[in-house]
Amino acid sequence: MNRTTISIMNQISKVLSFAVSLALAAAVPAVSGAQTAATKHQQAVLVTGAGSGIGRKITEKLAADGYLVYATARKDEDLKALGAIKNVQAVRLDVTKPQDIAAAVEAIKQAGGGLYGLVNNAGIGSEATVAEMKPEEFDLMMAVNMFGPYRMTQAFEPLIVEAKGRITNIGSISGVLASPSLSAYVMSKHAIEGFTDSLARELAPLGATANLVEPGNYNSGMIKHEIERGVAPPGASADRSMYKSPDEVAEAVEKALFESNPKRRYLVVPNQHEAEITIRKQIEQLVQLNEGQPYTYERDALIKMLDEALSTARPRTK
């Protein structure tokens, strides 16, 4: 086969890929109750870490509601399973590898349908004290949980801005709480808190949005992956079936991406206890910041501030 023939075949392949992408995008209906200024061909979302757990649930929810989902994973079996879902295009991507990210950007550009949403979901966990944490495990956690969202956002932001779209980061109530033996994980998720706030301010003048979904304890494969990496504590069990399936998290992500007036933070917890300890922790931090300094506010002033903030808050959901 000569070079001319190869070139022609490559051009045909690109045209076909573009046509298929447009056909898929044109078939994407608007989600009931989800308002967006984006046109149909812009209603495509990339979800990282979609092979299992929360990422898989997010992918299934968005795809079932008619959105085109670029679902990323690293393992062949996960990519095959994702590719079998209607409205899903599986993409091989490791968020720690810049070359994978660059290839994914190029593939989505070539598809021609744009990108409205980015869900930075890929994440890992490890249970170990600061003294016990292996340096290589710490580095991996930061590479996935912190640098991954930063690099993905940096790479895909031009597409999101062009679509006036949204970037949704998956944090954790661990980013608010502080648990023993989870200091590295807490550190990585707390970083996403600040990153999202700064990113939202950067994107606002450009017509785009960033927000944060913060799940509590749901059934996921995090412990299983810890065991596979050989870093789980003795006796750790991969069975998390005692926890609820993360369907509520997937629903929150869809709202974060597509409701007309998105919140900055979506707390998604399976029970009242996890909601209470998270809110109490924020109040505790407020008190710590306020106490014993030259500009301390008295109780009445703090309550007035709280009332002012609550005046624009949404009512309780069912």
C-alpha positions as CSV (number, residue, x, y, z in Angstrom):
1,M,0.0,0.0,0.0
2,N,1.6,3.3,-1.1
3,R,1.6,6.6,0.8
4,T,-1.1,8.2,-1.3
5,T,-3.5,5.3,-0.7
6,I,-2.8,5.4,3.1
7,S,-3.4,9.2,3.1
8,I,-6.7,8.8,1.3
9,M,-7.8,6.0,3.7
10,N,-6.9,8.2,6.7
11,Q,-9.0,11.1,5.3
12,I,-12.0,8.8,4.7
13,S,-11.6,7.4,8.3
14,K,-11.7,11.0,9.7
15,V,-14.7,11.9,7.6
16,L,-16.6,8.8,8.7
17,S,-15.7,9.4,12.4
18,F,-16.9,13.0,12.1
19,A,-20.2,11.9,10.5
20,V,-20.8,9.3,13.2
21,S,-20.1,11.8,15.9
22,L,-22.6,14.3,14.4
23,A,-25.2,11.6,14.0
24,L,-24.8,10.6,17.7
25,A,-24.9,14.2,18.8
26,A,-28.0,15.0,16.8
27,A,-29.8,12.2,18.5
28,V,-29.1,13.6,22.0
29,P,-32.4,14.8,23.5
30,A,-32.7,17.5,26.2
31,V,-33.0,16.0,29.7
32,S,-36.4,16.7,31.3
33,G,-36.0,19.4,33.9
34,A,-32.4,20.2,32.9
35,Q,-32.1,23.6,31.3
36,T,-29.0,24.7,29.3
37,A,-28.1,27.2,26.7
38,A,-26.0,24.7,24.9
39,T,-27.2,23.3,21.6
40,K,-27.6,19.6,21.2
41,H,-24.2,19.0,19.6
42,Q,-22.6,20.6,22.6
43,Q,-24.3,18.3,25.1
44,A,-21.4,15.9,25.4
45,V,-19.7,15.2,28.7
46,L,-16.3,13.5,29.5
47,V,-16.2,11.5,32.7
48,T,-12.9,10.3,34.1
49,G,-12.5,7.1,36.1
50,A,-15.7,5.7,34.5
51,G,-14.7,2.0,34.8
52,S,-16.4,1.3,38.1
53,G,-18.1,2.8,41.1
54,I,-19.2,6.4,41.1
55,G,-17.8,7.1,37.6
56,R,-19.7,4.2,36.1
57,K,-22.9,5.3,37.7
58,I,-22.4,8.9,36.4
59,T,-21.8,7.5,32.9
60,E,-24.9,5.3,33.0
61,K,-27.1,8.1,34.3
62,L,-26.0,10.7,31.7
63,A,-26.1,8.2,28.8
64,A,-29.6,6.9,29.8
65,D,-30.8,10.5,29.8
66,G,-29.6,10.9,26.3
67,Y,-26.3,12.7,26.6
68,L,-23.2,11.7,24.6
69,V,-20.7,10.5,27.2
70,Y,-16.9,10.1,26.6
71,A,-16.2,7.6,29.4
72,T,-12.6,7.1,30.3
73,A,-10.9,4.1,31.8
74,R,-7.5,2.3,31.8
75,K,-8.4,-1.4,31.6
76,D,-9.4,-3.2,28.5
77,E,-12.4,-5.0,30.2
78,D,-13.7,-1.7,31.5
79,L,-13.4,0.0,28.1
80,K,-15.2,-2.9,26.4
81,A,-18.0,-2.8,29.0
82,L,-18.4,1.0,28.7
83,G,-18.4,0.9,24.9
84,A,-21.4,-1.4,24.9
85,I,-23.6,1.2,26.6
86,K,-25.8,3.3,24.3
87,N,-24.6,6.9,23.9
88,V,-21.2,6.1,25.4
89,Q,-17.9,6.3,23.6
90,A,-15.1,4.6,25.6
91,V,-11.8,6.5,25.8
92,R,-8.5,5.0,27.0
93,L,-7.1,7.5,29.5
94,D,-4.9,7.6,32.5
95,V,-5.1,11.0,34.2
96,T,-1.5,10.7,35.4
97,K,-0.3,10.5,31.7
98,P,-0.1,13.8,29.8
99,Q,0.1,11.9,26.5
100,D,-3.2,10.2,27.2
101,I,-4.9,13.5,28.0
102,A,-3.5,15.2,24.9
103,A,-4.7,12.2,22.8
104,A,-8.2,12.5,24.3
105,V,-8.4,16.2,23.5
106,E,-7.4,15.6,19.9
107,A,-9.9,12.7,19.5
108,I,-12.8,14.9,20.8
109,K,-11.8,17.8,18.6
110,Q,-11.6,15.4,15.6
111,A,-15.1,14.1,16.5
112,G,-16.4,17.6,15.8
113,G,-19.2,17.7,18.4
114,G,-17.6,19.9,21.0
115,L,-17.6,19.2,24.7
116,Y,-20.1,20.8,27.2
117,G,-19.1,19.1,30.4
118,L,-16.0,17.7,32.1
119,V,-16.5,15.5,35.2
120,N,-13.2,15.1,37.1
121,N,-14.1,11.9,38.9
122,A,-11.0,9.6,38.8
123,G,-9.6,9.1,42.3
124,I,-7.9,6.7,44.6
125,G,-7.7,6.3,48.4
126,S,-5.3,4.9,50.9
127,E,-5.6,4.3,54.6
128,A,-2.3,5.0,56.4
129,T,-1.0,7.5,58.9
130,V,1.6,10.1,57.9
131,A,4.3,8.0,59.4
132,E,3.1,4.8,57.7
133,M,2.3,6.2,54.2
134,K,4.7,4.9,51.5
135,P,6.2,7.7,49.5
136,E,5.3,6.1,46.2
137,E,1.6,5.7,47.3
138,F,1.5,9.3,48.4
139,D,2.9,10.5,45.1
140,L,0.4,8.3,43.2
141,M,-2.6,9.7,45.2
142,M,-1.6,13.3,44.5
143,A,-1.0,12.5,40.8
144,V,-4.5,11.1,40.5
145,N,-6.6,13.1,42.9
146,M,-4.9,16.5,42.6
147,F,-2.8,16.8,39.5
148,G,-5.3,14.8,37.4
149,P,-8.2,17.2,37.7
150,Y,-5.8,20.2,37.2
151,R,-4.2,18.7,34.1
152,M,-7.6,17.6,32.7
153,T,-9.1,21.0,33.3
154,Q,-6.1,22.8,31.7
155,A,-6.3,20.6,28.6
156,F,-10.1,20.6,28.1
157,E,-10.9,24.2,29.4
158,P,-10.8,25.7,25.8
159,L,-13.5,23.3,24.7
160,I,-15.6,23.9,27.8
161,V,-15.3,27.7,27.4
162,E,-16.2,27.5,23.7
163,A,-19.4,25.6,24.7
164,K,-20.1,27.9,27.7
165,G,-20.2,24.7,29.6
166,R,-19.3,23.3,33.1
167,I,-16.6,21.5,34.9
168,T,-17.8,19.4,37.8
169,N,-15.2,18.1,40.3
170,I,-15.9,15.1,42.5
171,G,-14.7,15.9,46.0
172,S,-15.6,14.1,49.2
173,I,-16.9,15.0,52.6
174,S,-13.4,13.9,53.6
175,G,-12.3,17.2,52.0
176,V,-14.2,18.9,54.9
177,L,-13.8,16.4,57.6
178,A,-10.4,15.1,59.0
179,S,-10.1,11.4,59.7
180,P,-7.1,9.6,61.3
181,S,-5.2,7.4,58.9
182,L,-6.6,9.3,55.9
183,S,-4.5,12.4,56.0
184,A,-3.2,12.1,52.4
185,Y,-6.6,11.4,51.0
186,V,-8.1,14.3,53.0
187,M,-5.3,16.5,51.8
188,S,-6.0,15.7,48.2
189,K,-9.8,16.2,48.5
190,H,-9.4,19.4,50.5
191,A,-7.2,20.7,47.6
192,I,-10.1,20.2,45.2
193,E,-12.2,22.5,47.4
194,G,-9.9,25.4,46.9
195,F,-9.2,24.5,43.3
196,T,-12.9,24.5,42.4
197,D,-13.6,27.9,44.1
198,S,-10.6,29.5,42.2
199,L,-11.6,27.8,38.9
200,A,-15.2,29.0,39.2
201,R,-14.0,32.6,39.5
202,E,-11.7,32.2,36.5
203,L,-14.4,30.7,34.3
204,A,-17.2,33.1,35.3
205,P,-16.1,36.0,33.0
206,L,-15.8,33.5,30.2
207,G,-19.4,32.3,30.5
208,A,-18.5,28.8,31.9
209,T,-18.9,27.3,35.4
210,A,-17.1,25.1,37.8
211,N,-18.7,23.3,40.8
212,L,-18.2,20.5,43.2
213,V,-20.1,17.3,44.2
214,E,-19.1,16.0,47.6
215,P,-20.2,12.4,48.3
216,G,-20.3,10.7,51.6
217,N,-20.0,6.9,52.0
218,Y,-21.4,5.0,49.1
219,N,-20.6,1.6,47.6
220,S,-17.5,1.9,45.4
221,G,-14.4,0.0,44.3
222,M,-11.9,2.2,46.2
223,I,-11.0,-0.4,48.8
224,K,-10.8,-3.1,46.1
225,H,-8.3,-1.0,44.2
226,E,-6.3,-0.4,47.4
227,I,-6.1,-4.2,47.9
228,E,-5.0,-4.6,44.3
229,R,-2.2,-2.1,44.8
230,G,-1.1,-4.0,47.9
231,V,-1.5,-1.0,50.2
232,A,-4.7,-1.8,52.1
233,P,-4.4,-2.3,55.9
234,P,-4.5,-5.9,57.1
235,G,-8.0,-7.4,57.1
236,A,-9.4,-4.7,54.8
237,S,-12.5,-6.0,52.8
238,A,-13.4,-4.9,49.3
239,D,-17.0,-5.6,50.1
240,R,-18.8,-2.3,50.5
241,S,-22.3,-3.7,49.8
242,M,-23.4,-2.4,53.2
243,Y,-23.3,1.1,51.7
244,K,-25.9,2.5,49.3
245,S,-25.3,2.4,45.6
246,P,-24.1,5.9,44.4
247,D,-27.2,6.6,42.3
248,E,-27.7,9.8,44.3
249,V,-24.3,11.0,43.4
250,A,-24.9,10.5,39.7
251,E,-28.2,12.5,40.0
252,A,-26.3,15.3,41.7
253,V,-23.7,15.4,39.0
254,E,-26.3,15.7,36.3
255,K,-27.8,18.6,38.2
256,A,-24.4,20.2,38.6
257,L,-23.9,19.9,34.9
258,F,-27.2,20.9,33.5
259,E,-29.6,22.6,35.9
260,S,-30.2,26.3,35.0
261,N,-28.9,27.7,38.3
262,P,-26.2,25.4,39.5
263,K,-24.9,25.4,43.1
264,R,-21.2,25.7,43.8
265,R,-21.3,22.7,46.2
266,Y,-23.6,19.6,46.1
267,L,-23.4,17.6,49.4
268,V,-24.6,14.1,48.7
269,V,-24.7,11.8,51.7
270,P,-26.7,8.6,52.5
271,N,-27.9,9.6,55.9
272,Q,-28.6,12.4,58.4
273,H,-25.5,11.5,60.5
274,E,-23.0,12.2,57.6
275,A,-24.8,15.5,56.8
276,E,-24.6,16.6,60.4
277,I,-21.0,15.9,61.0
278,T,-20.0,17.7,57.8
279,I,-22.0,20.8,58.6
280,R,-20.8,20.8,62.2
281,K,-17.2,20.6,61.0
282,Q,-17.7,23.8,58.9
283,I,-19.2,25.6,61.9
284,E,-16.3,24.4,64.1
285,Q,-13.9,25.9,61.5
286,L,-15.8,29.2,61.5
287,V,-15.5,29.4,65.2
288,Q,-11.8,28.6,65.1
289,L,-11.1,31.3,62.5
290,N,-13.2,33.9,64.4
291,E,-12.0,33.3,68.0
292,G,-9.1,35.1,69.8
293,Q,-8.1,37.6,67.2
294,P,-8.3,41.4,66.9
295,Y,-11.3,41.4,64.6
296,T,-13.4,38.8,66.3
297,Y,-17.2,39.0,65.6
298,E,-19.7,38.7,68.4
299,R,-22.5,36.2,68.3
300,D,-25.2,38.6,67.0
301,A,-23.0,39.7,64.1
302,L,-22.3,36.1,63.2
303,I,-25.9,35.2,63.3
304,K,-26.7,38.2,61.1
305,M,-24.1,37.0,58.5
306,L,-25.6,33.5,58.6
307,D,-29.1,34.9,58.1
308,E,-28.0,36.9,55.1
309,A,-26.4,33.8,53.6
310,L,-29.4,31.7,54.3
311,S,-31.7,34.2,52.6
312,T,-30.5,33.0,49.2
313,A,-30.2,29.3,50.1
314,R,-32.4,26.7,48.5
315,P,-35.1,25.0,50.6
316,R,-34.7,21.5,51.9
317,T,-35.2,18.7,49.4
318,K,-37.2,15.6,49.9
